[in-house]
Amino acid sequence: MKEIKKVCVAGGGQMGKQIALCAAINGFDVWITDTLPQVAEKLQPWAEEYLAGRVAKGKLTQEAAAAADARFHVASSLEEAAEGADLVIEAILEDQQIKEDFFRKVSALVSEDTIIATNSSFMASSLFVHCVTNPARLANFHYFNPALVMKLIEVVQGPHTSQDTIDSLIAFAKANGKTPIWVKKEIEGFIANRIAKAVSVEAFWLAEQGYATPQDIDTAVENGLNYPLGPFKLLDFAGIDIAFNTRKREYEATGKKSVGYDLLEAKVKAGKLGRKTGKGFYEYHK
Ligand SMILES: NC(=O)c1ccc[n+]([C@@H]2O[C@H](COP(=O)([O-])OP(=O)(O)OC[C@H]3O[C@@H](n4cnc5c(N)ncnc54)[C@H](O)[C@@H]3O)[C@@H](O)[C@H]2O)c1
């Protein structure tokens, strides 16, 4: 198994920053990078504020917080972040072309045995096999939002992924205090999101057919099935654009619009992307 000490996280958005800080808290040397300077410059203050909050709540000692802070580095370029990395976690935009460009670039920067993992919500790592040398070290490593809190990580083995890569990622997930599962065969969307999607398809159908409002459907799922969040609230939380982009790719590939396509497209066009824009299926006030 590969020993992981230095971790490079690409993308300092909702997921990447939490993935990076989680690893820093758990003793890894982390270097995070984002192509947008206005995102990158907020990462260190954000990490410090989060760590201070944990200390105030008695969840971390002052020493542990200071050590985590010292291990959390914001790099000014991918070159700097990837230098000597044992593991690269890609958490950039959910766009195949952007990810392909990223994998080509990072593959040329790191050594042949650096593990390269994608946190994509739906895209299997096979899509990127042609972008990296030695694809035996390429896999999906799928966190859930918020990554500092949620326990599950899906470790997905493509036909190209070596068992050693899977074992190393499972060990890394456990060292981060997570509960990994091994998805033995690649499938788009993996396990949890496929199940969530099946629920969401039914919920959209019921809403579109006028059986109940999205809000009442959420109330039914939360109070009748004990799900912590209904499907529409979950979409607001994760970002409606992410769900829409997946359906759009499906539509482009099959020519068939999935249930809820038009409703999601209308939300995206109106800039109602969920929590991050303050409006989605619900309204959010800071
Ligand atoms: N949001 C979720 O609930 C969730 C859950 C699990 C997985 N994911 C996946 O994680 C990935 C990131 O999602 P997110 O919600 O954090 O998105 P986000 O939009 O919040 O953040 C993405 C960040 O990547 C940066 N970026 C774009 N290209 C880059 C590059 N080449 N190098 C470095 N940074 C780059 C952007 O500037 C942005 O800050 C996506 O693939 C998404 O499917 C998201």
The ligand as a Gaussian input file, in Angstrom:
#p B3LYP/6-31G(d) Opt

LIG

0 1
 N      -21.604000      19.907000      -3.643000
 C      -21.836000      18.659000      -3.304000
 O      -22.778000      18.343000      -2.565000
 C      -20.906000      17.573000      -3.787000
 C      -20.872000      16.345000      -3.099000
 C      -19.965000      15.357000      -3.520000
 C      -19.165000      15.582000      -4.623000
 N      -19.235000      16.782000      -5.273000
 C      -18.349000      16.991000      -6.425000
 O      -17.209000      17.719000      -5.987000
 C      -16.727000      18.545000      -7.058000
 C      -16.697000      19.989000      -6.584000
 O      -17.989000      20.377000      -6.206000
 P      -18.238000      21.679000      -5.315000
 O      -19.654000      21.611000      -4.874000
 O      -17.151000      21.842000      -4.314000
 O      -18.097000      22.813000      -6.445000
 P      -17.779000      24.378000      -6.259000
 O      -18.319000      25.033000      -7.470000
 O      -18.204000      24.851000      -4.905000
 O      -16.159000      24.431000      -6.285000
 C      -15.386000      24.096000      -7.393000
 C      -14.122000      24.957000      -7.325000
 O      -13.182000      24.451000      -8.299000
 C      -12.441000      25.574000      -8.780000
 N      -11.773000      25.159000     -10.018000
 C      -12.265000      25.040000     -11.269000
 N      -11.317000      24.557000     -12.116000
 C      -10.197000      24.368000     -11.361000
 C       -8.889000      23.861000     -11.638000
 N       -8.544000      23.463000     -12.865000
 N       -7.991000      23.785000     -10.619000
 C       -8.332000      24.184000      -9.363000
 N       -9.562000      24.675000      -9.048000
 C      -10.476000      24.749000     -10.032000
 C      -13.486000      26.660000      -8.938000
 O      -12.886000      27.944000      -8.978000
 C      -14.355000      26.435000      -7.676000
 O      -13.918000      27.239000      -6.597000
 C      -17.660000      18.294000      -8.247000
 O      -17.106000      17.319000      -9.081000
 C      -18.920000      17.783000      -7.567000
 O      -19.674000      16.924000      -8.417000
 C      -20.070000      17.780000      -4.875000

